């Protein structure tokens, strides 16, 4: 419990819990016979309701500014591009390419914000990417080029979402996450009129589970984690999500992961754990605060 007195350690725990809950999507989606866009829209609609309750409870004011709008735009893009990619290419391709996000965080942060990363950060990104690729080596295929490109776009938007929300204050970050759900709901829900959407106790239970436990609560945890975890840290820790997906499949269907999957999982977990310990022992030097930085500090 003493470790949890450190805000950064609490943030890591929030992000780990977030990734675990995110990872339940696969098993739920397999059980829901709806169009993917309908699922995305309804899931985000429910999640938006959960997030509004959270913001009201925390007395966080909804704001419209460049950070909230960009965060909402990028988050919506993650949802839409990833779902579209799953329709056009192999599921393994989509998840692996989306989790190229840490690479894009380093590239975009260096190009746009002139941010410098340490060798340990780059090594952690390389090891995590290798582990995720190994995990899906048996299932990776050529796929459809359009689907693969959409999955890469999902990775770029995922990275951009981490960067934007990481630089925002509490109000802008929370407003951006809410806007991401609202934008996705506006785009996805109308598909209910163009595709079969059977409604029964099972489908209602599954979509509620997706909206509340797989998306709503995790994004509350992510918003709390982003106060004290860098964009790269959040992205690296969330890399356990694709590794846990097959775990749920095994628990519910008995399907065992292969040798490459076990090796890849071990590489990712070792890389994330080692990087977390190293980063805590040798935190990066903080540059002098500027007026811009002060406006982006989380409100107490």
N, C-alpha and C positions, 0 to 999 in steps of 0.2 A: 504493500500500500504506500510505502514511503516513495517508491519510484513514481507513483501516480501523482505525487505532489508537484512534480515537474510538469509544467504546461506542455512542453514538447513531447514528453512521454505519453501524456494523456492524448495528445493529438495523434500520435502513432497508433494508440489503441483504438481511437475513433476510426482511423482510416482502415485499420485491419478489419474491424467489425463491418465497416462499410463495404469493403471488398468481399467479405464472406456473404453478406446479404445480396450484393450485386450478382454473385455467382449462382444464385438460385434461379436465375432467369431461364436457363436451358431446360430444366426439368418441367417448369411451369408452362413454357411455350409449347413443349411437345404435347401437353395435355389439353391445349386450348385450340379448338378447330375454327379459329377466326383468321381473317385476312390480316397480314402483318401490320399494315398501316392502321387498321382498326384497333389492333392490340396496342400499338404505340400511342395512338390518340387517347384511348380510354384509360390506359395505364397512367399517362401523364395528367389526364383530367383528375383522376383520383389523387395522384401524388400532389397536384397543385392544391387541392383541398387540404391535404395533410400539412403542406408547407405554409399555407395561410394561417392555419391554427397555431403552428409553431411560431410564426412571426408575431401573431397577436399575443401569444403567451409571453414571448420575450420582449414585447413592446418594441419591435423593430419596424421602423417606418419604411413603407414602400417608396422607392425613389426611382426616377427616370434620369439617367445620365449615361455618359459614354461607357462606363464600366458595366452597368446593369444591362444596357442594350446589347453590347458586344458579348457579354457572358451568356445572355439569353439566346442570342443568335448562334453562337458556337455550340451551346448545349443542344439546341434544337437540331443543329446539323449533325451532331454525334448520333442522336436517336434516329434521324431519318436516313442518313447515309449507311449506318450500320445495318438497319433493317433491309434497306434496298440491296445492299451487298449480299446479305444472306439469301435473298431471292435469286441472285444472279450468279453466285459462285458458291463453292463449297464452304460450309460453316467454319471449318478449320481455317481456310484461307482468310475469311472475314475476321475472325477473332485474332489471328496472328498479326495480320496487317494493321488492325486497329491498335494493337498494343506495340506498334512502332512509335507510339506517342512520346516516350522519353527521348528518343532520338530527335524528334521534331522540337521538343522543348529546348534542347541544347542548341539546335540550329537557329530557331526563331529568336530565342533569348539573346544569342550572340549577335545575330544580324540586326535585330530591332533595338535591343536595349544595351548592346555592347557588354553583356554580362559574361564574365569569365568563369569557367568551371574548372574544378581541380581534376587531376588525373584519376583520383579515386571515384569521382562522380562518373567520369566517362567509362572507366572500367566496369562500374556497376551497371550502367546502361547496356554496355556490350554483353556482359554476362547474362543479364536478364533477357535480352533479346535472343541470345543463343539458346537459353533454356526454354523459352516459349516455343521457338522454332523446333527444338528437339522434341518437345512434348507432343507436337502435332505432326512429326515427321512421317509417321505411318499413314496419316490421313490427308496430307497436303497433296493437291493436284494442280494441274494447269488451270482448271476452272475457266470461267468466262472473263475475258480481259476487262470488260466494262464493270463486272462485279468486283474484280480485284482493285481496279482504280477507285471505285466508290469506297472500298474498305480502306485504302490508303487515305482518301479524303476524310474518312471517319477518324483515322489516326491523327491527321493534321488538325481537325476540329477539336479532337479530344485534348491534344497538346495546347491548342489555343485557349480552350476553356480553362484548363489548369492555370495557364499563365495569367489570363485576365482576372479570374476570380481570386488568384493569389495576390494580385496587386491592388485589389479593391478593399474598401472598408466593409464593416459588417452589413450596413444598410445596402450598399451597392451589390455586395456578393449575394446576399439573401434575395434581393430584388431580381438579380440576374438569374439565379436558379429558378425562382418562381416564373419569370418570363420564359425561360427555356421550356418548362412544362406547358405553359399556356400556348406558346407558339406551336409546339408539337400537337397539342390537343386540337387547335384550330385547323391544322393541316390534316391530322389523321382521323378525327371523329367523323367527318362527312363521308368517308369511305364506307360507313355502315349502311348507306343508302344504295351502294353499288355492288355489294358482295354479301353472300349468305352469312348471317351472324346469329346462330342459334343461341337463345337465352334460356338457361335452365339453372337449377341450383349449383351444378358442378361448374359451369362456365362463369357464373357470377362469383362463386367462391374463389376461383383461380384468378380472375381479373382483379378482385379485391386484394388478394395476396400479392399480386404483382404491383399494384398501385401503392399499397401501404408498406409492405415489408421488403419488396425487392427494389423499389424506387424511392418512395416517400421518406421513410426513416433513414435509408442510407444517405440521401442528399442532405438531410439535416446533420448527420454525422460528418459528412464531407465538409459542409460549411463551417462546422466547429473545428474540424481538423485544420482547415486552411488558414485559420488564425495564427497557427504556430508552426505549421509544416510548409516548407517551400513547395512550389509547383512540381519540381523534380522529385522531391520526397514523396508527395502524394501519388504521383504517377508510378514511381517504382513500387511502392507498397501495394497499389491497386493491381500490380502485375500478378498477384496471386489469384485474382479472380478467374482467369481462364483455366488455371490449374485445378481449381475447385469444382468447376462445372462437371468434369467426368466423375468426380467423387460423389456428387449427388446422384448421377446416373447409376454408378455402381451400387449405392445404397438402396436405390429404388428399383433397379432392374437386374442387379447382379453382374453387369457387364464390367469385366476387369480391364484396367489400363495395361498397355503393352510395356515392353522394356524401355523403349525410347521415352515413353511418357513418364515413367518413374525416374529415369535419368534427368529429363528436362525439369521435372518438378523439384528434384534435389538441387539442381543448379540454381534455379530461380530462388528457392527458399534460402539457400546458402548465401547467394549474392545479396538478397535484400537484408537478411539478418546481419551479414558482415558489414554491409554499407551503413546500416543503422547504428551499429555499435561504433564503427569508425567515425561516423559523422558526429555522434554524441561526444566522443572523446576528443575529436579535433574539429570543432565547429568552424565554419568559414568566417573569415573576418568580415565584419559589417562595415560598409562604407559610411562616411559621414552623412547624416540625414539632411535632405534637401527639403525645400518647401513642398515640392510635389510628393515626396515620400511621406511627409507629415500628414498630408490630406488623405493618404491611403492607409494610415494606421487604423487598426480595428478600434472601434469605440468601446470604452470600458463600461 
